[in-house]
Amino acid sequence: MVQAIRIEETGGPEVMQLQDVPLEAPGPGMVTVRNHSIGLNYIDTYHRSGLYPLPLPTGLGLEAAGEVEAVGEGADLQVGDRVAYCSAGFGAYAEAINLPAQRLVKVPEGVSYDQAAASLLKGQTAEYLIQRTYALQAGETCLFHAAAGGVGLLFGQWAASIGANAIGTVSSAEKAALARAHGYSHVINYSEENVLERVMEITGGEKLPVVYDGVGKDTFFLSLDCLRPRGLMASFGNASGSPDPLNLQELANRGSLYITRPTMLTYTATPEELRQSTEDLFTRVLSGDIRVEINQRYALADVQQAHRDLQDRKTTGSTVLIP
């Protein structure tokens, strides 16, 4: 038996309950991972609330790092291997879990379990956004909403490391200082400034080739307004709720714009893509281009409070749960 978070129904943080659950020996191609550190991500709240439906009852959580404890037949890992995962299945909010070996990545020496659990999902998100959704180039200027969040702080550092000029939006002076310290060339405090006007000032009226928007409903049309003709909007999250249905004429009216709704699972669909994305991330962590800063830690038993704080925007950077 291991302790794990389970939900019987969707809803608020209170639906998450810590329970004793059975854990069988791993089957063919599977391994048992003893979690040392568990990543908290905004997508976890979508699964808990039912915005992204899952069959019930279910475990929660996508990301963690730990040690291989048992190996099933044919699995290409060994007991004692240091591994991490963020796209291997649901149920990371647990002391231990059985997962397919091909969806695990090895954690290199020099990267701690906490760093891996705090950065893998967010870092792979930054990787595909910058390198593959839109191949951001040195000298280009882009806009990223929620710059002081977990993905935002990694994105700012990655963009700076390639010589791109990232504009970040934040809600407070404290978060503005945090974003500047993590690579953003310009930071807009939307509580005090008009985002579109500031973008126009920064770009000399040219607007932007790309906007990365993980906020959703509250910023959707603002993001479109910030794009130059034939610009691209990458709408990769719904922190404020799902945007309203889009009339395609809106894209024509703003200058033949493009829009995409990427997901990390699509961009790491094959084992080769998964490992390449991970290698690119951990190489930057080991080189110092990216600092993984864990600003909140909660016991797994306190996951309800962790979700409340995340949704109330009381967190910055990355958060981990400790089993």
Sequence and secondary structure as in RCSB ss.txt:
>XXXX:A:sequence
MVQAIRIEETGGPEVMQLQDVPLEAPGPGMVTVRNHSIGLNYIDTYHRSGLYPLPLPTGLGLEAAGEVEAVGEGA
DLQVGDRVAYCSAGFGAYAEAINLPAQRLVKVPEGVSYDQAAASLLKGQTAEYLIQRTYALQAGETCLFHAAAGG
VGLLFGQWAASIGANAIGTVSSAEKAALARAHGYSHVINYSEENVLERVMEITGGEKLPVVYDGVGKDTFFLSLD
CLRPRGLMASFGNASGSPDPLNLQELANRGSLYITRPTMLTYTATPEELRQSTEDLFTRVLSGDIRVEINQRYAL
ADVQQAHRDLQDRKTTGSTVLIP
>XXXX:A:secstr
 EEEEEESS SSGGG EEEEE      TTEEEEEEEEEE  HHHHHHHHTSS   SSEE    EEEEEEEE TT 
S  TT EEEESSS S  SBSEEEEEGGG EE  TTS HHHHHHHHHHHHHHHHIIIIIS   TT EEEESSTTSH
HHHHHHHHHHHTT EEEEEESSHHHHHHHHTTT SEEEETTTS HHHHHHHHHTT  EEEEEE S TTTHHHHHH
TEEEEEEEEE   TT       THHHHHTTS EEE   HHHHT SHHHHHHHHHHHHHHHHHTSS   EEEEEEG
GGHHHHHHHHHTT   SEEEEE 
